[in-house]
Amino acid sequence: MSYTPQNLAELDVLMLFESPSGLEGIKIHKNADAAVIAAAKQLYEGGFITQVDGGYLTPLGAQAAEHAHSLYLMLNSGSE
């Protein structure tokens, strides 16, 4: 089993949220990379974020972002 390019783009969008607490939002601009726009749309449709172009994390999104941040730290703990 492997992450798809879409999954990786979604993880990248989740990583844009500095704090998984959901207190800080993001805005994906219309001129952003098409993969980022598609990832944000998919996250919105999945109930992870509040707006199709970003917004805030939902409770599900906050949990996913927390896991994404944790995985990133685990994978990069020896390289920093």
N, C-alpha and C positions, 0 to 999 in steps of 0.2 A: 504494500500500500504506500502510495506517495502523495505528497501535497500536489495539487494541480496549480498551474499558474494563477488561476482565479483565487484559490485558497491563499496563496502567497501574497497576492495583492490585497486580499481582505485582512490578512495579518498585518501587512504594512499600514493599512488604514487604521487598524486598532492601535498600532504602535504610535500613531500620531497623537493619540490622547495621552498627554503627559502624565496625568494621574488617573488611574483606573477608578477613582472615586466617583466619577461622573460629574464633578463640579465644574470642570472646564470643557467647553465645547470646541469644535473645529468647524471650518468652512472649506468645502471642496469647491474651488472656482470652476466656472464653465470652461476655462482654457487649460485645465489640468489634464494630465495624461489620460487617455481614454480608459486604460486599465484601472486607474484610480477612481474615475467616475463610475465605472461599472461595478467595482468592488464596493463603493459606498452605497450604490443602489441595491446591491445584493444584501449588504448588511442591514439596510433599512427594511427591505422586504422580509428579512429573517427576524426582525425585531430586536436587533442589536443596537441601533442608533435611532434617534428620534426624527431625523430629517433625511430626505434622499440625498442631500448634499452635505451631510455631516450632522450638525446639531450636537446633541449630548448623548452620552451612553445611557441605554436603558439598564435595568438591573441585570438582565442577561448579558448585555454588552459590557457592563462593568466587570462581570465575572470572566468573560472571554478575554477582555483586555488585560486583566490581572494575570491570567494564565499565559497570555502572549508575552507580557513583560517578564514573567518568571522564567519561561522557556528561553527567552533571549538571554537573560542573565546566566542561566545554567550553561547554555551552549557557548557563551563567550567569556566565562569566568577565568579561563586560563590564558586568554589572548589580550587582556587589558592590563 
